[in-house]
Amino acid sequence: MLTQTKSKRNLKSAAKINYLLKINGYTQVKLAEELGISKVWVCNVINGKGYNKKLDNWLKENLGIKA
């Protein structure tokens, strides 16, 4: 049950981040290219499956959120 709840929370968080990226004119691919990291890594961080300091700082500075 805990895993299912955590997965739902990650999906909501990921959806919110993707929404904020889109309304600010970004995509995960564009973000990956700008930061010089892989597209898969950006996806993993947004979905709560990894951590990248550069991406986390970008999200804080530009979107006001934490991945």
C-alpha positions in Angstrom: 0.0 0.0 0.0 2.8 2.4 0.8 4.4 1.9 -2.6 1.1 2.6 -4.4 0.6 5.8 -2.4 4.2 6.9 -3.1 3.7 6.2 -6.8 0.5 8.3 -6.9 2.4 11.2 -5.2 5.2 10.9 -7.7 2.7 11.0 -10.6 1.0 14.1 -9.3 4.4 15.8 -8.7 5.6 14.8 -12.2 2.4 16.1 -13.8 2.8 19.4 -11.9 6.4 19.8 -13.0 5.6 18.9 -16.6 2.7 21.4 -16.6 4.9 24.2 -15.3 7.6 23.4 -17.8 5.0 23.5 -20.7 3.4 26.8 -19.6 6.9 28.3 -19.4 7.8 27.1 -22.9 10.0 24.2 -21.9 10.0 20.5 -22.6 12.0 17.8 -20.9 14.2 17.4 -24.0 14.9 21.2 -24.2 15.7 21.2 -20.5 18.1 18.3 -20.9 19.9 20.0 -23.8 20.1 23.3 -21.9 21.6 21.7 -18.8 23.8 19.2 -20.7 22.3 16.1 -19.1 20.5 13.1 -20.7 16.8 13.2 -21.5 16.4 9.9 -19.5 18.0 11.5 -16.5 15.6 14.5 -16.6 12.7 12.1 -16.8 13.9 10.0 -13.9 14.5 13.1 -11.7 11.0 14.6 -12.5 9.4 11.2 -11.7 11.2 10.9 -8.4 13.5 8.1 -9.4 16.8 10.0 -9.2 18.5 13.2 -8.2 20.6 15.7 -10.1 21.8 18.9 -8.4 22.0 20.9 -11.6 18.4 20.1 -12.5 17.1 20.5 -9.0 18.7 24.0 -8.8 17.2 24.9 -12.2 13.7 23.8 -11.1 14.0 25.9 -7.9 15.3 29.0 -9.6 13.0 29.0 -12.7 9.8 27.3 -11.5 10.0 27.7 -7.7 9.6 24.0 -7.1 11.7 21.0 -6.0 11.7 17.7 -7.9 
